[in-house]
Amino acid sequence: MDFDPVCGKRVDATQSSPNSEYKKKRYFFCSERCKQAFEREAERMRLHELAKVGALLSKGRVRWGLA
Ligand SMILES: [Zn+2]
C-alpha cells in the first residue's frame, strides 16, 4: 500500500498507476495531475540542492536567479 505524496490519498499501486522515480525511490499517484505536480516540485528541489552544493563550493557566491 502506498500513499500519494501530493494529496495524501491511499493508492493501490499497480503497473498502470501514474508513478515517478525520485532519488531511487518510486512514488505512486492517484492521478496524472498529482504526478505532474510532484515532478514539478521534485525538479524545484533538485535545483535547490544544486544551488546549495554551489554555495558550498563557491563560499556564498551563489546566483539564486538560476531557477
Ligand atoms: Zn493525488
N, CA, C, O and the ligand as a Tripos MOL2 file, in Angstrom:
@<TRIPOS>MOLECULE
protein
  269   267    68     0     0
PROTEIN
NO_CHARGES

@<TRIPOS>ATOM
      1 N           0.8340   -1.2160    0.0000 N.3       1 MET1
      2 CA          0.0000    0.0000    0.0000 C.3       1 MET1
      3 C           0.8650    1.2620    0.0000 C.2       1 MET1
      4 O           1.7910    1.3940    0.8000 O.2       1 MET1
      5 N           0.5540    2.1650   -0.8930 N.am      2 ASP2
      6 CA          1.3200    3.4060   -0.9900 C.3       2 ASP2
      7 C           0.4220    4.6150   -0.8050 C.2       2 ASP2
      8 O          -0.7990    4.5360   -0.9340 O.2       2 ASP2
      9 N           1.0520    5.7160   -0.5040 N.am      3 PHE3
     10 CA          0.3230    6.9740   -0.3810 C.3       3 PHE3
     11 C           0.7910    7.9550   -1.4400 C.2       3 PHE3
     12 O           1.9830    8.0840   -1.7180 O.2       3 PHE3
     13 N          -0.1620    8.6280   -2.0100 N.am      4 ASP4
     14 CA          0.1450    9.7060   -2.9380 C.3       4 ASP4
     15 C           0.8150   10.8270   -2.1350 C.2       4 ASP4
     16 O           0.1920   11.3990   -1.2400 O.2       4 ASP4
     17 N           2.0860   11.1490   -2.4450 N.am      5 PRO5
     18 CA          2.7890   12.1570   -1.6380 C.3       5 PRO5
     19 C           2.2690   13.5720   -1.8820 C.2       5 PRO5
     20 O           2.5930   14.4890   -1.1270 O.2       5 PRO5
     21 N           1.4770   13.7550   -2.9180 N.am      6 VAL6
     22 CA          0.9810   15.0950   -3.2310 C.3       6 VAL6
     23 C          -0.2900   15.3950   -2.4680 C.2       6 VAL6
     24 O          -0.3750   16.4180   -1.7890 O.2       6 VAL6
     25 N          -1.2890   14.5150   -2.5680 N.am      7 CYS7
     26 CA         -2.5790   14.8020   -1.9420 C.3       7 CYS7
     27 C          -2.8310   13.9150   -0.7210 C.2       7 CYS7
     28 O          -3.7930   14.1380    0.0140 O.2       7 CYS7
     29 N          -1.9680   12.9040   -0.4960 N.am      8 GLY8
     30 CA         -2.1020   12.0840    0.7040 C.3       8 GLY8
     31 C          -3.0850   10.9390    0.5960 C.2       8 GLY8
     32 O          -3.2730   10.1890    1.5540 O.2       8 GLY8
     33 N          -3.7160   10.7940   -0.5630 N.am      9 LYS9
     34 CA         -4.6590    9.6850   -0.7540 C.3       9 LYS9
     35 C          -3.9430    8.3490   -0.7690 C.2       9 LYS9
     36 O          -2.7680    8.2530   -1.1240 O.2       9 LYS9
     37 N          -4.6760    7.3230   -0.3770 N.am     10 ARG10
     38 CA         -4.1230    5.9870   -0.4910 C.3      10 ARG10
     39 C          -4.1840    5.5380   -1.9380 C.2      10 ARG10
     40 O          -5.1780    5.7620   -2.6280 O.2      10 ARG10
     41 N          -3.1210    4.9060   -2.3890 N.am     11 VAL11
     42 CA         -3.0490    4.4690   -3.7810 C.3      11 VAL11
     43 C          -2.7770    2.9770   -3.8210 C.2      11 VAL11
     44 O          -1.8330    2.4910   -3.1970 O.2      11 VAL11
     45 N          -3.5930    2.2660   -4.5440 N.am     12 ASP12
     46 CA         -3.2970    0.8620   -4.8060 C.3      12 ASP12
     47 C          -2.3610    0.8230   -6.0020 C.2      12 ASP12
     48 O          -2.7890    0.9070   -7.1530 O.2      12 ASP12
     49 N          -1.1000    0.6950   -5.7110 N.am     13 ALA13
     50 CA         -0.1070    0.7950   -6.7670 C.3      13 ALA13
     51 C          -0.1600   -0.4290   -7.6750 C.2      13 ALA13
     52 O           0.0040   -1.5620   -7.2220 O.2      13 ALA13
     53 N          -0.3860   -0.1890   -8.9400 N.am     14 THR14
     54 CA         -0.3350   -1.2510   -9.9420 C.3      14 THR14
     55 C           0.6010   -0.7970  -11.0510 C.2      14 THR14
     56 O           1.0850    0.3350  -11.0440 O.2      14 THR14
     57 N           0.8440   -1.6650  -11.9800 N.am     15 GLN15
     58 CA          1.7120   -1.3260  -13.1000 C.3      15 GLN15
     59 C           1.2250   -0.0780  -13.8350 C.2      15 GLN15
     60 O           2.0210    0.7020  -14.3570 O.2      15 GLN15
     61 N          -0.0890    0.0960  -13.8660 N.am     16 SER16
     62 CA         -0.6380    1.1910  -14.6680 C.3      16 SER16
     63 C          -0.8430    2.4790  -13.8610 C.2      16 SER16
     64 O          -1.2520    3.4930  -14.4260 O.2      16 SER16
     65 N          -0.5690    2.4570  -12.5590 N.am     17 SER17
     66 CA         -0.7180    3.6800  -11.7780 C.3      17 SER17
     67 C           0.3000    4.7130  -12.2360 C.2      17 SER17
     68 O           1.4320    4.3720  -12.5790 O.2      17 SER17
     69 N          -0.1110    5.9790  -12.2390 N.am     18 PRO18
     70 CA          0.8910    7.0030  -12.5360 C.3      18 PRO18
     71 C           1.9790    6.9340  -11.4710 C.2      18 PRO18
     72 O           1.6750    6.9150  -10.2780 O.2      18 PRO18
     73 N           3.2230    6.8970  -11.8810 N.am     19 ASN19
     74 CA          4.2870    6.8370  -10.8840 C.3      19 ASN19
     75 C           5.5250    7.5400  -11.3950 C.2      19 ASN19
     76 O           5.6730    7.8000  -12.5890 O.2      19 ASN19
     77 N           6.4060    7.8390  -10.4630 N.am     20 SER20
     78 CA          7.5920    8.6050  -10.7940 C.3      20 SER20
     79 C           8.7120    8.1870   -9.8610 C.2      20 SER20
     80 O           8.4800    7.8890   -8.6890 O.2      20 SER20
     81 N           9.9230    8.1670  -10.3870 N.am     21 GLU21
     82 CA         11.0410    7.7960   -9.5430 C.3      21 GLU21
     83 C          11.8170    9.0440   -9.1810 C.2      21 GLU21
     84 O          12.1310    9.8650  -10.0430 O.2      21 GLU21
     85 N          12.1240    9.1830   -7.9090 N.am     22 TYR22
     86 CA         12.8810   10.3260   -7.4440 C.3      22 TYR22
     87 C          13.8750    9.8480   -6.4110 C.2      22 TYR22
     88 O          13.4910    9.2200   -5.4240 O.2      22 TYR22
     89 N          15.1290   10.1300   -6.6190 N.am     23 LYS23
     90 CA         16.1890    9.6800   -5.7140 C.3      23 LYS23
     91 C          16.0870    8.1930   -5.4180 C.2      23 LYS23
     92 O          16.1390    7.7700   -4.2630 O.2      23 LYS23
     93 N          15.9440    7.4140   -6.4690 N.am     24 LYS24
     94 CA         15.9330    5.9500   -6.3900 C.3      24 LYS24
     95 C          14.7540    5.3850   -5.6180 C.2      24 LYS24
     96 O          14.7760    4.2180   -5.2250 O.2      24 LYS24
     97 N          13.7240    6.1920   -5.3930 N.am     25 LYS25
     98 CA         12.5340    5.6850   -4.7300 C.3      25 LYS25
     99 C          11.3680    5.9140   -5.6840 C.2      25 LYS25
    100 O          11.2900    6.9490   -6.3470 O.2      25 LYS25
    101 N          10.4600    4.9390   -5.7480 N.am     26 ARG26
    102 CA          9.3380    5.0800   -6.6560 C.3      26 ARG26
    103 C           8.1130    5.5710   -5.9040 C.2      26 ARG26
    104 O           7.7570    5.0410   -4.8510 O.2      26 ARG26
    105 N           7.4830    6.5770   -6.4530 N.am     27 TYR27
    106 CA          6.2850    7.1480   -5.8420 C.3      27 TYR27
    107 C           5.0920    6.8950   -6.7540 C.2      27 TYR27
    108 O           5.1930    6.9510   -7.9790 O.2      27 TYR27
    109 N           3.9610    6.6140   -6.1150 N.am     28 PHE28
    110 CA          2.7360    6.3870   -6.8820 C.3      28 PHE28
    111 C           1.7290    7.4930   -6.6030 C.2      28 PHE28
    112 O           1.6950    8.0760   -5.5200 O.2      28 PHE28
    113 N           0.9120    7.7630   -7.6160 N.am     29 PHE29
    114 CA         -0.0250    8.8830   -7.5310 C.3      29 PHE29
    115 C          -1.4240    8.4430   -7.9050 C.2      29 PHE29
    116 O          -1.6160    7.4730   -8.6380 O.2      29 PHE29
    117 N          -2.4070    9.1810   -7.3840 N.am     30 CYS30
    118 CA         -3.7980    8.8360   -7.6730 C.3      30 CYS30
    119 C          -4.1720    9.2650   -9.0830 C.2      30 CYS30
    120 O          -5.1270    8.7420   -9.6590 O.2      30 CYS30
    121 N          -3.4270   10.2160   -9.6440 N.am     31 SER31
    122 CA         -3.7760   10.7360  -10.9650 C.3      31 SER31
    123 C          -2.5590   11.3440  -11.6350 C.2      31 SER31
    124 O          -1.5460   11.6160  -10.9910 O.2      31 SER31
    125 N          -2.6750   11.5520  -12.9410 N.am     32 GLU32
    126 CA         -1.5980   12.2070  -13.6840 C.3      32 GLU32
    127 C          -1.3520   13.6080  -13.1500 C.2      32 GLU32
    128 O          -0.2220   14.0970  -13.1550 O.2      32 GLU32
    129 N          -2.4170   14.2500  -12.6880 N.am     33 ARG33
    130 CA         -2.2700   15.6170  -12.1910 C.3      33 ARG33
    131 C          -1.3370   15.6760  -10.9900 C.2      33 ARG33
    132 O          -0.4760   16.5510  -10.9000 O.2      33 ARG33
    133 N          -1.5210   14.7230  -10.0590 N.am     34 CYS34
    134 CA         -0.6560   14.6830   -8.8800 C.3      34 CYS34
    135 C           0.7690   14.3360   -9.2820 C.2      34 CYS34
    136 O           1.7300   14.8740   -8.7330 O.2      34 CYS34
    137 N           0.8920   13.4360  -10.2420 N.am     35 LYS35
    138 CA          2.2260   13.0630  -10.7110 C.3      35 LYS35
    139 C           2.9560   14.2830  -11.2630 C.2      35 LYS35
    140 O           4.1340   14.4980  -10.9760 O.2      35 LYS35
    141 N           2.2460   15.0750  -12.0530 N.am     36 GLN36
    142 CA          2.8880   16.2410  -12.6550 C.3      36 GLN36
    143 C           3.2490   17.2730  -11.5960 C.2      36 GLN36
    144 O           4.2950   17.9160  -11.6770 O.2      36 GLN36
    145 N           2.3770   17.4290  -10.6030 N.am     37 ALA37
    146 CA          2.6710   18.3610   -9.5120 C.3      37 ALA37
    147 C           3.9240   17.9130   -8.7740 C.2      37 ALA37
    148 O           4.7760   18.7290   -8.4240 O.2      37 ALA37
    149 N           4.0290   16.6020   -8.5410 N.am     38 PHE38
    150 CA          5.1950   16.0560   -7.8500 C.3      38 PHE38
    151 C           6.4630   16.2890   -8.6570 C.2      38 PHE38
    152 O           7.4920   16.6840   -8.1090 O.2      38 PHE38
    153 N           6.3870   16.0440   -9.9520 N.am     39 GLU39
    154 CA          7.5850   16.1820  -10.7840 C.3      39 GLU39
    155 C           8.0440   17.6290  -10.8760 C.2      39 GLU39
    156 O           9.2410   17.9120  -10.9260 O.2      39 GLU39
    157 N           7.0780   18.5410  -10.8970 N.am     40 ARG40
    158 CA          7.4550   19.9600  -10.8590 C.3      40 ARG40
    159 C           8.2050   20.2750   -9.5740 C.2      40 ARG40
    160 O           9.2370   20.9460   -9.5860 O.2      40 ARG40
    161 N           7.6650   19.7750   -8.4620 N.am     41 GLU41
    162 CA          8.2620   20.0410   -7.1560 C.3      41 GLU41
    163 C           9.6350   19.3690   -7.0330 C.2      41 GLU41
    164 O          10.5770   19.9520   -6.4970 O.2      41 GLU41
    165 N           9.7300   18.1340   -7.5380 N.am     42 ALA42
    166 CA         10.9940   17.4020   -7.4780 C.3      42 ALA42
    167 C          12.0690   18.1490   -8.2520 C.2      42 ALA42
    168 O          13.2230   18.2070   -7.8260 O.2      42 ALA42
    169 N          11.6940   18.7150   -9.3800 N.am     43 GLU43
    170 CA         12.6400   19.4590  -10.1930 C.3      43 GLU43
    171 C          13.0920   20.7190   -9.4500 C.2      43 GLU43
    172 O          14.2630   21.0940   -9.4970 O.2      43 GLU43
    173 N          12.1570   21.3560   -8.7720 N.am     44 ARG44
    174 CA         12.4740   22.5480   -7.9980 C.3      44 ARG44
    175 C          13.4530   22.1950   -6.8690 C.2      44 ARG44
    176 O          14.4220   22.9140   -6.6250 O.2      44 ARG44
    177 N          13.1810   21.0720   -6.1830 N.am     45 MET45
    178 CA         14.0480   20.6140   -5.0980 C.3      45 MET45
    179 C          15.4500   20.3180   -5.6170 C.2      45 MET45
    180 O          16.4520   20.6400   -4.9790 O.2      45 MET45
    181 N          15.4920   19.6990   -6.7890 N.am     46 ARG46
    182 CA         16.7710   19.3350   -7.3810 C.3      46 ARG46
    183 C          17.5940   20.5990   -7.6500 C.2      46 ARG46
    184 O          18.7890   20.6380   -7.3580 O.2      46 ARG46
    185 N          16.9660   21.6090   -8.1950 N.am     47 LEU47
    186 CA         17.6560   22.8660   -8.4800 C.3      47 LEU47
    187 C          18.1130   23.5160   -7.1860 C.2      47 LEU47
    188 O          19.1980   24.0930   -7.1070 O.2      47 LEU47
    189 N          17.2550   23.4110   -6.1680 N.am     48 HIS48
    190 CA         17.5950   23.9830   -4.8730 C.3      48 HIS48
    191 C          18.8290   23.3020   -4.3030 C.2      48 HIS48
    192 O          19.7250   23.9600   -3.7740 O.2      48 HIS48
    193 N          18.8680   21.9730   -4.4160 N.am     49 GLU49
    194 CA         20.0220   21.2290   -3.9030 C.3      49 GLU49
    195 C          21.2840   21.5600   -4.6910 C.2      49 GLU49
    196 O          22.3680   21.6750   -4.1190 O.2      49 GLU49
    197 N          21.1410   21.7090   -5.9870 N.am     50 LEU50
    198 CA         22.2970   22.0950   -6.8010 C.3      50 LEU50
    199 C          22.8020   23.4610   -6.3650 C.2      50 LEU50
    200 O          24.0090   23.6970   -6.3120 O.2      50 LEU50
    201 N          21.8760   24.3550   -6.0550 N.am     51 ALA51
    202 CA         22.2610   25.6950   -5.6090 C.3      51 ALA51
    203 C          23.0060   25.6080   -4.2790 C.2      51 ALA51
    204 O          23.9640   26.3460   -4.0500 O.2      51 ALA51
    205 N          22.5590   24.6970   -3.3970 N.am     52 LYS52
    206 CA         23.2300   24.5430   -2.1040 C.3      52 LYS52
    207 C          24.6480   24.0120   -2.2980 C.2      52 LYS52
    208 O          25.5890   24.4890   -1.6640 O.2      52 LYS52
    209 N          24.7920   23.0340   -3.1710 N.am     53 VAL53
    210 CA         26.1200   22.5000   -3.4670 C.3      53 VAL53
    211 C          26.9920   23.6150   -4.0180 C.2      53 VAL53
    212 O          28.1620   23.7480   -3.6580 O.2      53 VAL53
    213 N          26.4050   24.4080   -4.8930 N.am     54 GLY54
    214 CA         27.1290   25.5430   -5.4500 C.3      54 GLY54
    215 C          27.5620   26.5130   -4.3590 C.2      54 GLY54
    216 O          28.6510   27.0840   -4.4240 O.2      54 GLY54
    217 N          26.7030   26.6990   -3.3490 N.am     55 ALA55
    218 CA         27.0230   27.6100   -2.2540 C.3      55 ALA55
    219 C          28.2390   27.1090   -1.4780 C.2      55 ALA55
    220 O          29.0920   27.8930   -1.0620 O.2      55 ALA55
    221 N          28.3040   25.7910   -1.2910 N.am     56 LEU56
    222 CA         29.4420   25.2150   -0.5740 C.3      56 LEU56
    223 C          30.7340   25.3940   -1.3650 C.2      56 LEU56
    224 O          31.7940   25.6810   -0.8090 O.2      56 LEU56
    225 N          30.6120   25.2180   -2.6670 N.am     57 LEU57
    226 CA         31.8090   25.2660   -3.4980 C.3      57 LEU57
    227 C          32.3250   26.6880   -3.6860 C.2      57 LEU57
    228 O          33.5300   26.9230   -3.7840 O.2      57 LEU57
    229 N          31.3850   27.6290   -3.7340 N.am     58 SER58
    230 CA         31.8110   28.9840   -4.0850 C.3      58 SER58
    231 C          31.7550   29.9300   -2.8760 C.2      58 SER58
    232 O          31.8830   31.1440   -3.0300 O.2      58 SER58
    233 N          31.5660   29.3700   -1.6820 N.am     59 LYS59
    234 CA         31.5350   30.1300   -0.4350 C.3      59 LYS59
    235 C          30.6400   31.3650   -0.5170 C.2      59 LYS59
    236 O          31.0790   32.5020   -0.3430 O.2      59 LYS59
    237 N          29.3820   31.0880   -0.7860 N.am     60 GLY60
    238 CA         28.3950   32.1560   -0.6920 C.3      60 GLY60
    239 C          28.1720   32.9550   -1.9540 C.2      60 GLY60
    240 O          27.2630   33.7820   -2.0130 O.2      60 GLY60
    241 N          28.9740   32.7240   -2.9490 N.am     61 ARG61
    242 CA         28.7430   33.4630   -4.1830 C.3      61 ARG61
    243 C          27.7470   32.7160   -5.0670 C.2      61 ARG61
    244 O          28.0940   32.2140   -6.1360 O.2      61 ARG61
    245 N          26.5200   32.6560   -4.6010 N.am     62 VAL62
    246 CA         25.5090   31.8980   -5.3060 C.3      62 VAL62
    247 C          24.6320   32.8480   -6.0990 C.2      62 VAL62
    248 O          24.2530   33.9220   -5.6320 O.2      62 VAL62
    249 N          24.3250   32.4220   -7.3000 N.am     63 ARG63
    250 CA         23.3680   33.2210   -8.0840 C.3      63 ARG63
    251 C          22.0270   32.5270   -8.0070 C.2      63 ARG63
    252 O          21.7830   31.5340   -8.6930 O.2      63 ARG63
    253 N          21.1510   33.0660   -7.1540 N.am     64 TRP64
    254 CA         19.8730   32.4150   -6.9000 C.3      64 TRP64
    255 C          18.8930   32.5970   -8.0450 C.2      64 TRP64
    256 O          17.8190   31.9970   -8.0460 O.2      64 TRP64
    257 N          19.2470   33.4030   -8.9970 N.am     65 GLY65
    258 CA         18.3330   33.6330  -10.0950 C.3      65 GLY65
    259 C          18.2880   32.4980  -11.1280 C.2      65 GLY65
    260 O          17.5380   32.5660  -12.1010 O.2      65 GLY65
    261 N          19.0850   31.4720  -10.9080 N.am     66 LEU66
    262 CA         19.1860   30.3980  -11.9050 C.3      66 LEU66
    263 C          17.8650   29.7290  -12.2230 C.2      66 LEU66
    264 O          17.5250   29.5420  -13.3920 O.2      66 LEU66
    265 N          17.1010   29.3600  -11.1680 N.am     67 ALA67
    266 CA         15.8500   28.6390  -11.3890 C.3      67 ALA67
    267 C          14.8080   29.6150  -11.8800 C.2      67 ALA67
    268 O          13.6680   29.2250  -12.1340 O.2      67 ALA67
    269 ZN         -3.3270   12.5920   -5.6200 Zn       68 ZN68
@<TRIPOS>BOND
     1     1     2 1
     2     2     3 1
     3     3     4 2
     4     3     5 am
     5     5     6 1
     6     6     7 1
     7     7     8 2
     8     7     9 am
     9     9    10 1
    10    10    11 1
    11    11    12 2
    12    11    13 am
    13    13    14 1
    14    14    15 1
    15    15    16 2
    16    15    17 am
    17    17    18 1
    18    18    19 1
    19    19    20 2
    20    19    21 am
    21    21    22 1
    22    22    23 1
    23    23    24 2
    24    23    25 am
    25    25    26 1
    26    26    27 1
    27    27    28 2
    28    27    29 am
    29    29    30 1
    30    30    31 1
    31    31    32 2
    32    31    33 am
    33    33    34 1
    34    34    35 1
    35    35    36 2
    36    35    37 am
    37    37    38 1
    38    38    39 1
    39    39    40 2
    40    39    41 am
    41    41    42 1
    42    42    43 1
    43    43    44 2
    44    43    45 am
    45    45    46 1
    46    46    47 1
    47    47    48 2
    48    47    49 am
    49    49    50 1
    50    50    51 1
    51    51    52 2
    52    51    53 am
    53    53    54 1
    54    54    55 1
    55    55    56 2
    56    55    57 am
    57    57    58 1
    58    58    59 1
    59    59    60 2
    60    59    61 am
    61    61    62 1
    62    62    63 1
    63    63    64 2
    64    63    65 am
    65    65    66 1
    66    66    67 1
    67    67    68 2
    68    67    69 am
    69    69    70 1
    70    70    71 1
    71    71    72 2
    72    71    73 am
    73    73    74 1
    74    74    75 1
    75    75    76 2
    76    75    77 am
    77    77    78 1
    78    78    79 1
    79    79    80 2
    80    79    81 am
    81    81    82 1
    82    82    83 1
    83    83    84 2
    84    83    85 am
    85    85    86 1
    86    86    87 1
    87    87    88 2
    88    87    89 am
    89    89    90 1
    90    90    91 1
    91    91    92 2
    92    91    93 am
    93    93    94 1
    94    94    95 1
    95    95    96 2
    96    95    97 am
    97    97    98 1
    98    98    99 1
    99    99   100 2
   100    99   101 am
   101   101   102 1
   102   102   103 1
   103   103   104 2
   104   103   105 am
   105   105   106 1
   106   106   107 1
   107   107   108 2
   108   107   109 am
   109   109   110 1
   110   110   111 1
   111   111   112 2
   112   111   113 am
   113   113   114 1
   114   114   115 1
   115   115   116 2
   116   115   117 am
   117   117   118 1
   118   118   119 1
   119   119   120 2
   120   119   121 am
   121   121   122 1
   122   122   123 1
   123   123   124 2
   124   123   125 am
   125   125   126 1
   126   126   127 1
   127   127   128 2
   128   127   129 am
   129   129   130 1
   130   130   131 1
   131   131   132 2
   132   131   133 am
   133   133   134 1
   134   134   135 1
   135   135   136 2
   136   135   137 am
   137   137   138 1
   138   138   139 1
   139   139   140 2
   140   139   141 am
   141   141   142 1
   142   142   143 1
   143   143   144 2
   144   143   145 am
   145   145   146 1
   146   146   147 1
   147   147   148 2
   148   147   149 am
   149   149   150 1
   150   150   151 1
   151   151   152 2
   152   151   153 am
   153   153   154 1
   154   154   155 1
   155   155   156 2
   156   155   157 am
   157   157   158 1
   158   158   159 1
   159   159   160 2
   160   159   161 am
   161   161   162 1
   162   162   163 1
   163   163   164 2
   164   163   165 am
   165   165   166 1
   166   166   167 1
   167   167   168 2
   168   167   169 am
   169   169   170 1
   170   170   171 1
   171   171   172 2
   172   171   173 am
   173   173   174 1
   174   174   175 1
   175   175   176 2
   176   175   177 am
   177   177   178 1
   178   178   179 1
   179   179   180 2
   180   179   181 am
   181   181   182 1
   182   182   183 1
   183   183   184 2
   184   183   185 am
   185   185   186 1
   186   186   187 1
   187   187   188 2
   188   187   189 am
   189   189   190 1
   190   190   191 1
   191   191   192 2
   192   191   193 am
   193   193   194 1
   194   194   195 1
   195   195   196 2
   196   195   197 am
   197   197   198 1
   198   198   199 1
   199   199   200 2
   200   199   201 am
   201   201   202 1
   202   202   203 1
   203   203   204 2
   204   203   205 am
   205   205   206 1
   206   206   207 1
   207   207   208 2
   208   207   209 am
   209   209   210 1
   210   210   211 1
   211   211   212 2
   212   211   213 am
   213   213   214 1
   214   214   215 1
   215   215   216 2
   216   215   217 am
   217   217   218 1
   218   218   219 1
   219   219   220 2
   220   219   221 am
   221   221   222 1
   222   222   223 1
   223   223   224 2
   224   223   225 am
   225   225   226 1
   226   226   227 1
   227   227   228 2
   228   227   229 am
   229   229   230 1
   230   230   231 1
   231   231   232 2
   232   231   233 am
   233   233   234 1
   234   234   235 1
   235   235   236 2
   236   235   237 am
   237   237   238 1
   238   238   239 1
   239   239   240 2
   240   239   241 am
   241   241   242 1
   242   242   243 1
   243   243   244 2
   244   243   245 am
   245   245   246 1
   246   246   247 1
   247   247   248 2
   248   247   249 am
   249   249   250 1
   250   250   251 1
   251   251   252 2
   252   251   253 am
   253   253   254 1
   254   254   255 1
   255   255   256 2
   256   255   257 am
   257   257   258 1
   258   258   259 1
   259   259   260 2
   260   259   261 am
   261   261   262 1
   262   262   263 1
   263   263   264 2
   264   263   265 am
   265   265   266 1
   266   266   267 1
   267   267   268 2
@<TRIPOS>SUBSTRUCTURE
     1 MET1         2 RESIDUE 1 A MET
     2 ASP2         6 RESIDUE 1 A ASP
     3 PHE3        10 RESIDUE 1 A PHE
     4 ASP4        14 RESIDUE 1 A ASP
     5 PRO5        18 RESIDUE 1 A PRO
     6 VAL6        22 RESIDUE 1 A VAL
     7 CYS7        26 RESIDUE 1 A CYS
     8 GLY8        30 RESIDUE 1 A GLY
     9 LYS9        34 RESIDUE 1 A LYS
    10 ARG10       38 RESIDUE 1 A ARG
    11 VAL11       42 RESIDUE 1 A VAL
    12 ASP12       46 RESIDUE 1 A ASP
    13 ALA13       50 RESIDUE 1 A ALA
    14 THR14       54 RESIDUE 1 A THR
    15 GLN15       58 RESIDUE 1 A GLN
    16 SER16       62 RESIDUE 1 A SER
    17 SER17       66 RESIDUE 1 A SER
    18 PRO18       70 RESIDUE 1 A PRO
    19 ASN19       74 RESIDUE 1 A ASN
    20 SER20       78 RESIDUE 1 A SER
    21 GLU21       82 RESIDUE 1 A GLU
    22 TYR22       86 RESIDUE 1 A TYR
    23 LYS23       90 RESIDUE 1 A LYS
    24 LYS24       94 RESIDUE 1 A LYS
    25 LYS25       98 RESIDUE 1 A LYS
    26 ARG26      102 RESIDUE 1 A ARG
    27 TYR27      106 RESIDUE 1 A TYR
    28 PHE28      110 RESIDUE 1 A PHE
    29 PHE29      114 RESIDUE 1 A PHE
    30 CYS30      118 RESIDUE 1 A CYS
    31 SER31      122 RESIDUE 1 A SER
    32 GLU32      126 RESIDUE 1 A GLU
    33 ARG33      130 RESIDUE 1 A ARG
    34 CYS34      134 RESIDUE 1 A CYS
    35 LYS35      138 RESIDUE 1 A LYS
    36 GLN36      142 RESIDUE 1 A GLN
    37 ALA37      146 RESIDUE 1 A ALA
    38 PHE38      150 RESIDUE 1 A PHE
    39 GLU39      154 RESIDUE 1 A GLU
    40 ARG40      158 RESIDUE 1 A ARG
    41 GLU41      162 RESIDUE 1 A GLU
    42 ALA42      166 RESIDUE 1 A ALA
    43 GLU43      170 RESIDUE 1 A GLU
    44 ARG44      174 RESIDUE 1 A ARG
    45 MET45      178 RESIDUE 1 A MET
    46 ARG46      182 RESIDUE 1 A ARG
    47 LEU47      186 RESIDUE 1 A LEU
    48 HIS48      190 RESIDUE 1 A HIS
    49 GLU49      194 RESIDUE 1 A GLU
    50 LEU50      198 RESIDUE 1 A LEU
    51 ALA51      202 RESIDUE 1 A ALA
    52 LYS52      206 RESIDUE 1 A LYS
    53 VAL53      210 RESIDUE 1 A VAL
    54 GLY54      214 RESIDUE 1 A GLY
    55 ALA55      218 RESIDUE 1 A ALA
    56 LEU56      222 RESIDUE 1 A LEU
    57 LEU57      226 RESIDUE 1 A LEU
    58 SER58      230 RESIDUE 1 A SER
    59 LYS59      234 RESIDUE 1 A LYS
    60 GLY60      238 RESIDUE 1 A GLY
    61 ARG61      242 RESIDUE 1 A ARG
    62 VAL62      246 RESIDUE 1 A VAL
    63 ARG63      250 RESIDUE 1 A ARG
    64 TRP64      254 RESIDUE 1 A TRP
    65 GLY65      258 RESIDUE 1 A GLY
    66 LEU66      262 RESIDUE 1 A LEU
    67 ALA67      266 RESIDUE 1 A ALA
    68 ZN68       269 GROUP 0 **** ****
